[in-house]
Amino acid sequence: MTSRTPLDPTELSAYFALIEVSSLLRHAVEQQLRDAGDLSYVQFQLLARLGDAPGGSHRMTDLADGVVYSRSGLTYQAGLLEQAGLVTRASSPADERSVTVTITDAGRARLTAVFPGHIELLRSLLFAPLSEGDVAALDGVLARVRDHMRAAPPRSAGRRRKDAPSA
């Protein structure tokens, strides 16, 4: 249902605060990742997801959906990580059309190098002004919004133009 009424002042304030906090945090995180590990934000997300995955592997499409990034952009980033020796790419054993990305020992070592500074940055910028109850409330609110937004498949999961039925 689409509403044509404007946002009320509290909704507008919450929206702008979320956008500003997100931008400030992302800028600081990107700088820390570059300084500590020569990684972009997306590269860090890919390595972190792979590091947490069983066997250290994911299909490229699943990674694109998880980090909300285009398939082509993810392919480029995975290529850079592969050139650096941080991941390997191969055809999926379950589906030859799919590509599987796997973190290497060097990729795990890079994560180990960046995590301490990353955690400290999150604690100092995001969590320091919050109580434990605030953090729990923030987690609950953001989880509900994320789940609501994820109810529709991410763009990377949609049909490709060439796969779309012709008219």
Disulfide bonds with the S-S distance in Angstrom:
none
